[in-house]
Amino acid sequence: MTFAKLSAIIYAHLVYATEVIGALIILAFLLDICMAEAFTAEQAAFVWREPDADALLHDLTHNNAFITESTPGVYRYHHMLRQLLRRKFALLPQSAQTDACRRLGSWYERTGEYLTAAEFFRQAGDWDGLLRTAAADCGKSIGGEHRQMLLSWCRDCPEDVLRRHPDVVCVLMRKLFSFREIPELLRLRALLLDALQPGGAFCEQERENYLGECDLVMSFLRYNDIAAMSVLHRSACKRMTRTTRCIDLGGTWTFGSPSILMMFHRAPGQLDEENAQMRACMPYYYQVTDGHGSGAEHSMQCETDLLRGKLTEAEIGCHLSRDAALARGQYSILLTAEFTALRLAQFRGNAPDAGLERLRQTLKGNRQFLLLRTLDLCGAWLDAQRGKADADEWFMSPEADASFLVPVLPMLRPGEPLFITEGASDCWAMLSAGYKAVAIPSATLLSRADKDVLQALAGERSTTFHMFPDQDAPGERLFMQLREVLPGLQHHSLPPACKDFSDAYVQGLAAEGLMPTHGRDIVRESRT
C-alpha cells in the first residue's frame, strides 16, 4: 500500500473521530503534540493548555484514530499518522510552530530531560531557553557524539544572549576543552570577560563568582602542571563565595585513569616536589568544587611509596585516600587507591581476587559503570604480574584497543547484535555484561554520517539492533525515534521492578536470562 493511500485511510479515520468532537479542536490538539515521539496525558495537558486533554485522548484512542497507549500512561502515534501530521505542522504559520516547540521545550525542561528540551528551544529560536537548560544539565548529558551540536550552540547563538548567561558559558567552555576546541573556548572566554565588566548587568559578588568559575575552567589548559593549575584554583578561591556550577561533582576526577601518579608525574627527579604540590594545592580545588577528587593527593603519595618499597607508608596512604574518597563519593579516586592496595597485597604474596570482586561490587552498587572497564584493566595488569591471562576477556580480542574509550563499533563482528542504550550508565552496564553497545540519548542528535554508519552496519555486516527502553515515557519515546532511523530495531522489555538496564545489571538480572536468547546465540556464534 502506498503512502498516499494509507494517508487517505488514516485521514478518513481522523475525520470519523473528529466529526464527533469537532474537527478543528482535534486537529489543533494533534498538531500541538505531534513533534513528540511519545507522550503522557500530563504532557498533553501541559502542551495543549486546555482542560479537555484527557477527554480528547480518550476519544482518540477509542475511535481507532491511530493513537495507542503502548505502555500504561504512554501514548504513541502510528508512524504514518505522525508523518502526516508533521507535514501539516510544517505548513503552519511560523509563530504557531514556534509556540508549540517552546511549550514542548518547557515540558522537557520541567521533567529534567535537558537535551531534548534544548533541541525544542533551538527549533523555537528560544536561545535563552536553550542556554538555561544547558546550564541546568551542567554538561552531564553531553558526550563525544554531541560535539557538533555543542559547537553549533556556541557559534549560532547571538553573542548578546550568551553574555546574559555566564553560567552556561562556563559549562560550554569546560566541554569545549574536553573536545579540544580551544579557539572556540577562548572566544567564549573573551565574551564572558566582556560581559563581566564593572558596571554591567551583574553585581560585584556575581562578577567575582563568575570570574572564579572562569579561572577554574582555564586551569584545565595548564594540565598537568600542578603548580600552574593551582595558581588559578587559588584565584578562584579568593573570588568565589559559593562552589562551582560548571563542573559535574559526581563525575570522575581521573577521566578513568587507574593511576594519579601517572597523570601528574611530569619531570624526572621531581616526584617528591610534585607530591608536595599536590598536598598543598588540592585543598584549594576542594574548596571551590565541594570536595571533587577528594583523596587524590593521598593516592598519588601511596603509589609513590609503593614504587619505592615503603610498604607501611603505602598502606597508610591507601587507607587515607580510601577514607577521603568514600566520604565524598569520589569513586574514581577510590579505584586508584584500591589498585595500589591490591598491588601491595600481591607483592606481599596475597591473591588480589577477593579485593577486586569487592571493589567491583562497590562500583556496580554505586552505578559507576565507566570505572568497571578501568577495573578490568587493573585486574588484567595484576594477572599479568602473576603469569595469568584470560584470552576470553574483552581487552584480549584482536579488535580491542588498550583504551576502554575506543568506540565499540570497530569491534563488531559480522552478524553480531548491537544494543542501543539511552545513557552512559546503561551502556557501561551492557558492556560489562559482555555485549556490544552504544549510548544514543536522542535520535535527533544523530548526524547524517552517524545514521549512514548505523544503516551501513545493517547492510554490510548484517548487524541487528536491540534496545531495552527505560521504563518511562522518555525511554519509549527514544525507542520510537530510533526506530525511524533503524526500522529493524527490536524492543525488549525489562523486569517490572527495574527502571533501566543498569538497574537490572546491578540486581544481577542480566546474568539470569534478561538478554534475549537469540542475542546470546548470535554473540556466541560470532565468537567461534
N, C-alpha and C positions, 0 to 999 in steps of 0.2 A: 504494500500500500504506500502510495507517495505521501510526502509531507503535506502537500496541498489537500489531498483527500482526507487524511487523518485530521488536519487542522479544521476542515469543514465539519467533520463529525464532532470534534471537541467543541467547536463553536456552537453547533446545534444543541449539544447538551447544556452549554452555558446559557443559551437563550431560554431553554426549557426551565432551567433553575431560576434565571433572572426574571422570567415572567411572573414568578410567584412573589418575589421580594423586591422587585424594582431593578431594571437593567442598569440604570445609571449608578445607583448606590453600589451594587455588587461589582460592577466593573471597576469603579474607583477603588473599592476595597482590595480587589485582586491586584490591581496595578500598584497600589501602595506597598504591598508586601512581596511583590514578585521578584525583587532583587535579592531576597534572602533565599538560601537553598532549602532551609527547613526552619520552622518557627513554632513557637508555643502560643497558646491562647493569650497569655500575658503579653508576649511580644507584639502580637497582632493588635491587641487593645492599645498598647503604648504607641504604636505607629499610626493606627487608624484614628485615635483620639476621639472616638465616639463610643457611647455606652452599649451599642448593639453588636460589638465584635463577636461575642460568644454566640449570639443568635445567628449571625451570618455564617460563622464556621459550622455550626450545627446543620444549618440548611444545606450548605455546600457539600459537606461530607455525606449527607443523607439523600442527596438528589443526584448522585452519580456525576458530580461536577469535576471529576478528575483531581480531587484533593483527598488524600487519605491520611489517616492517623497511623503512621508507620510504627511508632512505639508509643506507649501511653503518654499523652500530653504533647507529642511532637508531630506536627503536620508537614506534609510534603506535597508539592505539585507533581503531577505526572510531567515527565520531562518535555513532552510535546506541548502541553499547556504552558509550561514555563517559557519555552521558546516563543510561543505565540504572544504571550503577554509582554515579554521583554522587547519584542519587535514593536508592539504598540507603545510600550513605555518610552522607547527611543523617539517616538513621534510626538510625545507630549511637549508642551512648552518647557523651555529650559528651566523656568522658575519652579515648575511642578516637579521636574526631575531632581532639581537641587534640594527642594524641601523634603522629598521622600528619602533621599540619600542622607541628608543631615539627620533626620529622625532615626534612621537605622543606625547611623554612627552613634547617636546619643544612647540608643538602646545597648549597643555592644560596649560602649564605654561604661555604662551603668553595671553591666554584668562582668566587667573585667576582661573582656576579650579585646585587648587594646589594639592589636594589629588589624583585626577585622574592622574595628571602629575607625582606625586611621585610614584604611582603604576607602571607606564610605565618606569620611570627611574630605578625603582627597577628591573623590568624584563630585562632591558637592562644592568644591572650591573653597572649603572652610579650613583655611590654613591654621587658624587659631585652634580649632578643634583637633586637627591632626597633631599639632605640636603639644597640646595639652595631654592627649592620650599617650604620645610617645614619651613624655616626661613621666607619666604615671607608670608606664611599663619599665622604665629605667634600663632599657636595653636587654631585659631578661629574655624576650622572645625573638630577638634579632640575632640570627646566626649567619654563617657564611653565605647561605643561599639567598640572603636578603641584601647583599652588597649593593646591587644596582638600585634596589628600592630605596635604600638609605641615601645613596648618592643623589637620586632624583629628588628626594625630600630637600636635601641641602641646597641643591643647585636651582630648583624650581621655585622654592618658597621665596616670596618677596622679602627683601632684606629688612624692611621696616617691621614685618611680622616677627622675624627672627629676633630682632632687637627687643621685642616685648616679652620674649620667653627665654630668659637666661638659663633657667633650669634645664630645658631641653637642649639648648645649645651645648651645655656641658656634657650631657648624655651623648649627643651626637659626636662631639669631639672625641670622647673616650672610645666610641665604637669605630670612628674613623681611624684611630690609632691601631685598633685590632685588625682593621682591614688594610693597614699600611697606606692609607690615603692621606699622607702627611700634608701635601699642599692644600687640600681642602680643609684639613684640621686647622692649619694656620690661618686660612681665610676666615673661618668661623671665629677663631680667637680674636682676630682684628675687629670683627663685627661686635663681639662681646665687649671688648675693651672700650670700643667707641660708645656702646650703649650704656656703659657704666661710668661715663664721665661725670665728675661732680656737677651738681645742679640739674641732673637729668630726672628720669621718672622714678628712680629708686632712692630711698632714704639712705643715710650714711651706713647704717648697720647692714642693710641689704646689700649695698655695694661691696662692703668688706667680705661678707659671706660668699658672694659670687666670685669675687676676686680670689678668695681662698680656694673655691672649687676649681677655678681656672689653674691655680698653682698646682693643685693635686693632679689634674689631668696632664698638665705639661711635664710633671715629674716622670711620666712614663717614657718620654722621649730621652730620658737620661738612663734608662735601664741598660745595664745592670751595675751602674756606678752608684754604690750605696751612698757615699757622701754627697754626691751631686743631687741625687733624688731627695735626700734628707733636707737639703737647703730649702727646697720647695715645700716639703712637708712641714718644716718649722715655720715657714712663712704663712702657710695655710692655718696653722695652729694660732698664730698671733692674730690673724684676721677674723677667724670664724668663731661664732658663738653657738654653733649647732654642728651636728655631724653631717657628713656628705649626703647629697641626694642623687649623685650621678654614678655611684658605684653600687652594684648589687652585693650587699653584705653577706648574702647567703651563697654567693658564687665562690668558685675555687680561687685561692690565692696563688697557687702554684701552676695554674694552667695545665694541671695533670702531671707535672713532673714528680718523680719519686724522690728527688734529692734537691734540697735548697742549697746545699754546698755547691753542687754542680751548676745551679742557676747563677750564683753570685760570686763564686771564686773566679777572679779575672786576671790576677797578676802573680807570677811565680815569686815565692818568698814573702807574700803579703797576706797569707791566710789569717795569721793572728790579728793583724790590723783590720782585716775585713770582718772578723768575728767581733772585734771591739766596736767597730762602726755599727754593726747590726744591733748590738746591745744598747748602744747609745741612741740609735736613730729610730728603732721600731716604736718606742713609746709615743713619739710624736705622730706617727702614722696611725697608731691605735686610737689616739685622741680624736682624730677627725673622722675615723671610719667605724667607731664603736667596736673596736677590737677585731676588725677584719684581719685575718692572718695570725691571730694570737698563737704564740709558741714558736714562731719562725726562728727567732734568734737562738732559742734552746736547741731546736732541731739541727741548725747548722753547726752549733758547737759540739753537740754529742756525736755527730758524724765525723767531725774533725778529730775528736778524742778517740773514736774507734779506729780511724785510719792510723793514728799514732800509737795504738796499743795501750791507751789509757782506759782500760776496760771499766774500772769502777766509776771514773768520771763520766764515761759514755753512758753507763747505766743510769746514773743520777740524772744526766741531761735528758735521757729518753723519758723518764718519769715527769720531769719539769715541763717538757714540751707537750706530752700527752695530756697532763692535767690542764694546762693553759688552753689547749685546743678544744678539749671537751667542754670546758667552762663556757666557751663562746660558740660552740657548734662549728668549729673550723676543721672539717673532716679531711681536707687536703693536707693540712699540717699534721693531723693525727697520722695519716698514712705515711708521711715521711719519717716521723718519729718511730712508728711501729716497724717500718722497714729496717731502720738502723738497729732496733731492738732484736729483730729476727736475725739479722746478720751477726749480731753479737752472740745470740743464743747458739747459732750454728757453729760459730768459731769455738765456743766452749763445748761442743760435742752434743748439743741438744737439737733434735729434729724440729724444724720450724712449722711443720704441717698443722698442728693444733692452733698455733698462733695465727697462721694465715687464715684458717677457717673462721676463727673468732672475729678477725678483722673483716672478713668477707660478710659475715652476718651483721656486723655493726654497720657497714656501708649499705648493705641491702635494706636493713631496717630503717635507715635514715634516707633512703631513696637517692643515694649518691652513686648512680649508675655509671656516670662518666669515670669515676675513680675505680670501678671494678676492672676496667681494662688496664689501668695502671697497675692494679694489684696483680693481674695475670702476669704482667711483665716482671714484677718483683718476684713472684713465685718462680718464673722461668729462670731468672738470674740465680736464685737460691738453688734450684735444681741443677743448673749447670755447674755450680761450685762443688756439688757432691756427685757429679758424674751421671746425673739423671736427665732424661729428655723425653717428653711425650710427643710423639710425631703427630698425634691427633689434635693437638692444641691449634687454635686459630692462627697464632703467630708463626706456626711452623709450615703453613700451607705455602706452596710456591708463589701464590699471588700476593701473599701478605707482605706488608712493609713493616719496618721496625717501629713506625709511629702508629699509634691507635687512632690518630686523627685523619688518616688517609681515607677518602670516601670508600664506601662499600661497593659501589658499582663496578669498579675494575676487577673485583674479586668474584663476581658472579660467573658461575659455570653455565653452559647451555642447559636449559630446562630447569634451572634452579628457581624456586619461588622467591619473590622479593616482598617483604612485608612493609607496609607503609604505616607510620605512626603519626600522631598529632604533635607530639613534643619530644624534647631530648630525653626526658626520663623514660618514657615508653620505649624509645629507640634503643637506649642503652640496655634496658631490661630485655628487649628482644634479642639484641646481640649477645648478651650474657647467657641467654637461653640457648644459644647456638644457631641462630637464624640470621640471614642477611636482612638488613632493614635500613630504611632511610626515614628521616623526620621531615614531614611537609606540613607546616602548621596552617597553610591556606593555599588552595588551588590557584587563587588569583595572583599569588606571589610567584608562581612558576613562570620563568621566562619562556619565550618561544623555543629557545635552544634546549631548555630543560625538558619541555614537552616532547621535542623531537627525539631526545635521547631515550626517554622512557618508552615512547612508542616504537623506537627502533629496537629496543631490547625485546619487545614482544615479537617483532617480526624476524629479527636476525638471530636471537638466542632462544626463542620460544619461552621467554620469561613469563611467568604467571604472577599476577599481582594480588595481594591479600591484605585485609585490614580488619582489626578488631577495634571498631569505633568506641570512643569513650561513651559511657552510659549516661549521656545527657544530650540536650538539643545541639550544642555546638559539635559534638562528635558525629552525630548523624548528619548534620549539615555538611561537615567536611567530607564525609563519605560520598554524599551526593555530588558535591563539587568535583571531587576527584574522579568519579565515575564518568563524568562528562569528558574528561581528558583521557581516561583509561576505561573504555566501555567494559572490558573484561574483569575489572576489579571485583574481587569476591568478598562478600561480607561474612564475618564470623562473629558469633556472639560470645560475650564474656559471661562468667557466672554471675548470678544476680547480686551477690554480695561484694563484687569488685567494681570499682568505679572506672578503672582503666587497666591496661595490660601490666603496668609496673606494679600496681596493687596486687594483681593476680600472681605476678612473679615473686613478690615479697612473701605472699602466703604459701608459696610452693606449688601453686596450682599448675604453673606452666610445665612442670615436670610430671604432671599426673594426667596427661591426656587433654589438656586445654587446646594444644595445637591440632589443627585438622589432620587426620590420618594421612590423607593423600599428600599433604605438605611434607610430613615426615618421610614418607616413602620417596618423594621426589628428591629431597635433600640426600637421603641415604643412597639412592641410585646414582646421583650426580657425583658422589664422592668415591664411588667404586670404579 
